[in-house]
Amino acid sequence: MELKYFLWRIKNGLAITIMENLSHVTVRNGLKHVDDDLPKISTAYKKFFGGAIMKCGTITMHSIIGSNRIDPSYHLSDAIWFRNLQNKLPYGNVHIKNVVEKVFLGNIFSRIFVKDKEHGIPYLSASDTVLADLNTNRFLSKKQSEKLNYLKLHKNWILITCSGTIGNVIFTNSTFEGRIATHDLIRVVPDDSKMLKGVVYAYLSSKYGYCQLTQSKFGGVVKHINADHVYDISIPLFPTPCQEEVNNLINDASKLREEANS
């Protein structure tokens, strides 16, 4: 195992200090290799940092082939533990794609802004969607907006930030209606006949949903997720009374937010 693969962005001094705590460091083809097993590496890391724990684990070839991912952050994600926990629940699990109308992500487009709402449509960036007041005084040209109607938001949709800061989940109310939002938002259109929208939102915005959303992130400096990642998230089929209670609470909260902004 090459040292650079289990220590991320470290300086030479740190690498040397940790290697001094390991017994089997060899040089092959000009590269330093660590031949100790993971528990010994973790102990050396913990000793250097005064008690900090290095997250490590083992994976199977089946996991790599099934995910097409070899980066540690994917295979060491808490999402794996959460899915195993879900599988032990006395309820079935279903993929998001089977309980919503659709999930989609907009295409990249250049923005032409105008000065007032007389000539434009209110525009929201991803960071604007979490604000208490959505009146940002930014308006997208009506002429351009004709080609972007599919990006207009509607009440009771679920939005997911998918670029840079990923995994923030927003439940839209009437104040979002008719506004055009950035393409950097995954839009989930619920279908109450399959699963109540409040339940889908509550799960995606929980730590269990968040871990699954962020597990499949990709990219270098700026991380991304796409609509396919959301489609494959599994959600427990909780009993109907539980689903109805959660849905009512989410709808009540949404109405209170509308009243607060009116």
N, C-alpha and C positions, 0 to 999 in steps of 0.2 A: 504494500500500500504506500503510495507516494505521500510524503508529509503534507504537501501543498493541498491535497484533496480532503484532509480532515481538519486543517486549520485554515480558516477563511480570512484573507486579508491581514496576515500577521507580518511583523517585522522580523528580520533575521535574528535579532536578540532573543525574541520570544521563542522562535523555533529552536534555537540552540539550547535555551534554558529547559524547554520541555523535553528535548531529545536527551538531555543529561539524565533525566529521570526514567529513561527507557533503556532496556538492556540490549536490544537487537536493532541497531541502526547500521545499515550497510550502504555502500556506494556501488551502484551498478550503472554503467554507461554514463557516468558523470552526474547521476542523480541520487540523492539521499532517499533511501527507502526505510520504512518502519516495518519490522517483521513481527512486532508484538501484537497480541490480539486486542480487540476493542476495550475490554475492561481495563487493561494496563494503560492504554492510551488515555482513557477517560480519567483514571486515577492521577496520571501525570498532569493532565490539564487542570484537574481540580486542585492539586497541590500548588501549582503555580499561581492560580487565581485566588488562593486562600479560601477554598470551599465552593467555588462556582461549579456548576454541573455542566458538562458537555453532553449534549443530546446525541446519542448514538444508537445504532440498532442494526439488525441484519435483515436482508430482503431476499426473496427467492427470484429465480429467473422468470418464473411465471408472472410475478408482479411487474417485472420490467417489460416483458413482452406485452402483457395486457394493457399497460399504461403508455408504452412508448416513451417512458421518462426514466432517466438515470440520475437526475439531480436529487441530492439528499433531502432538500426541503419538501419535495413531494412525498417521498416515502416515509419521512419522519413526522408528517403532519398529524395533528390531533384528529383530523377527519377520519383516519383509519380506525382509531380507537372508538370514536363516536359511532361509526357505522357498525362496528362489532357490537357495541352496546345496544344499538337500535335493533339489531337482529335477534337480541335476546328478549326483547319486549314481547308481550303476549298479543301484539297486533301485527298485521302485515305491513309491508313497506311498498311504496309505489313511487315511480319516478315523476318528477315535476311535469315532464312532457305529456304524461297521461292524465293530468288533472287540471290543465289550463287550456285556454283556446289557442294561444301561440306565445312564443318568445322570439323577439327579434331585436336586431341591432342596426342602427342607421348607417348609411354610407357617409364617408367624409365629404364635406362640402365647404366651399369658401363662403364667408359671411359678408353680406352687404347691409350695413346698418344705416338707419335713417334717424332723424332727430325726434320725431314724435309718433304717437300711436295713430294719428290720422293717416299716415303713409306707411305704417309698419305694424307688425305683429309682435307682442311681447316675447322676448327671448330669454331663456334660462340656460346657464351653464350647469355643469354637474354640481359645483359647490353651491349654486343658488338654491337648489332643490331642498336643502336642509334649513334654509332661512325661515324665520317666522313671517317675515314680510317678503313676498315674492315680487314686489314692485321695484325692479332694478333699474327702470328707466332706460332699458336697452331694447331697441326695436329692430326687427329684421324686415327688410324691404318686402312689401306686399307682393311686388312683382316676382321676387325670388321665392317667396313663400308658397306661391301657387304650385311649385314643383316639389315642395317639402311638406305637403299636407300629411303624409304618412308619419311625420315626426311630431305632429301636434299631439299634445297630451290630453287625456280624458280622465274623468273621475273614476276612482276605484281601480286604477292601474297600479302596478308595482314596478318601481324603478330601482335599478341596481347600478351603482357606479362601477365602471369597468376599466378605467385607465388611470394610472397614477395611484390615487387613493382608491382601492377597490374593496367591494363588499359592503358599502353603505347601502341600506335598503330604505326606500321611501314609499309610503302609501299615499296616493294622490287623492285629494278631495276636490271640491268644486272650484277652489281658488287656482288650481292647475289647469282647469278646462280651457282649451283653445290656445294655450301658449305653445310655442315651438321650443323644443329643448335640443341641446347638443346631441350629436351622434354618439358621444361617449357615455351613453346610458343604455343599459339593456332594459328593454320594456317587456314586462310580463303582463299579458292580458288574461285575467282569471276567467274561469267558467264555473259559476256556482252550482251548476248541475252535476259537476264532477267532484269539486271540492270547494268549500266556501273560501272566498278571497281572503277573509281575515285570518284564516288558519294558514294559508300559504304564506301570507306576509309575516305572521308571527313566527313561523318556523324559519324562514329565510333570514329574518332579522335577529334570531337567537344565536347563541354561541355555536350551536350545532350546525345551523345553516351557514353561519359565517365561515367556519372552518372548511366546510365543503366548497364554498364559493372561492375561497382563497387558495385552496390546495392546488388547483390547476393553473395558477397564475404563470405567465411566461413573459419573457422579455428581459432586456438588460437593465439599464438604469430606470426606465419607466415600465412598470409591470402592467399586464393586461389580462383580462379574461374575455371569453366570447360567449355567445348565446348557447352554443353546444354544451359548455360547461354547466350552465344552469339546467338545461334539459335533463342532464344525467344525475342531478341531485335527487337523493331518495328521501322521502318524508313518511313518517309513520301514519298509518290509518287509525287514528284515535277514534274512540267510540263517538257516536253521533252527538250525544248530550255534551260531551267535552268540546267537540268542534263548534257546536252552536254557541256555547258559552264564550269561547275564545273569539269567535266571529263577532258576537254582540259587543264585547269589550273593545275590540279594534274599531268597529263602526262608531261606537259612542265617543271614543277618543278622537276620531276623525271629525265628527260633528262639533266637538268642543273646540277643536283647532279652528274650524271655520268660524265659529261664533267669536272666538278671540280675535280673529282678523277682520271681522265685519265692522 
